[in-house]
Amino acid sequence: MVYIFQRLAFYALAAWVALTLNFFLPRLMPGDPATALVARLQGRLAPGALEALRETFGLTDAPLISQYFMYLSHVLRGDFGISVAYFPAPVSEVIGTGLIWTIFLAGTAVLISFAIGTLLGVMAAWWRGSWLDTILPPSLVFLGAFPYFWLAMLALYALGFTLGWFPLGHAYGDDLTPGFNWLFLSDVVRHGALPIGTVVLATLGGWLLSMRNTMVSILGSDYVNLARAKGLPPSRVVLRYAARNALLPSVTGFGMALGFVLGGSLLTEIVFSYPGQGYLLVQAVRNQDYPLMQGIFLVITLAVLGANWLVDIVYLWLDPRTRESGG
């Protein structure tokens, strides 16, 4: 427990640093969201509207330290300000609309890729020299060498545009009303199958190769040889002695990948016009929507820190040495 709270304190400090940088960096940039919005409207707003917009976006001439504490109080209440690109919608509401789709798309892709890649890595290491070890890893690594947005465009053209097996974009059909019913959910799965499949295909080789290489080195260790000499079943040697220890480096990578899920698969969401966090971030940058950018960056940062803290907890269960050092 001491180890867990020590790590929690460290991540809380990192979150405060990220929050502080998230406040100061946009304010060091020239201009502000209100001026950018007036310039984009090209004179369609009266000059007096600039002050009203500045007040709406929470831009004041108060001392920076006062603005900082006001910003902290608003963030703790979940108030990230008003979005410029989706004015007058609050940033929290805009992020919430894309968060569900991003968790479904990127989260499902990461879970599938990690599970299948790790399992294939264990099998390739255990049956070294078989076709599973000689053909599959280089083939998947070769596919992973291509940018996944290129694979997405290729799959979209071949399977969506040419063959018509999958929809060409968006998260669900325009003629459907969102709801928890079979028609809507099946359409969501159908729209998400192609982007999820391309992300899995592009990342599968990395998980497989990482697990396979770690497994190969662990299979030659003394405690694995001792388990074999004791006559333990091969399945127990693989899963209990080898795979459990080889899983530690992959768990770290999985925690990082899981944290970045909330950032969205940026280019994949653009290719498929998928309304996730990555698509929102592009719109925020394009429209100089500083409040929305701040909100998305903060969500990504907190997600990465939270995922790493969960990884530390998993480490306590997987590796007894961590428990001993923590005590």
CORDATA-V518228 format. One line per field, one symbol per residue. burial: I if it has 24 or more other ideal C-beta (glycine too) atoms within 12 Angstrom, else O. A space follows every 50 residues. Layout:
# CORDATA-V518228
burial = ???
This chain:
# CORDATA-V518228
burial = OOOOOOIOOOIOOOIOOIIOOIIOOIIOOOOIIIIIIIOOOOOOOOOOOI OOIOOOIIIOOOOOOOOOOOIOOIIOOOOIIIIIIIIOOIIIOIIIIIIO IIIIIIIIIIIIIIOIIIIIIIIIIIOOOOOOIOOIIOOIIOIIOOOIOO IIIOIIOOIIOOOOOIIIIIIIOOOOOOOOOOOOOOIIOIIIIIIIIIII IIIIIIIIIIIIIIIIOIIOOOOIOOIOOOOOOOOOIIOOIIIIIIIIII IIIIIIIIIIIIIIIIIIIIIIIIIIIIIIIIIIOOIIIIIIIIIIIIII IIIIIIIIIIIIIIIIOIIOOOOOOOO
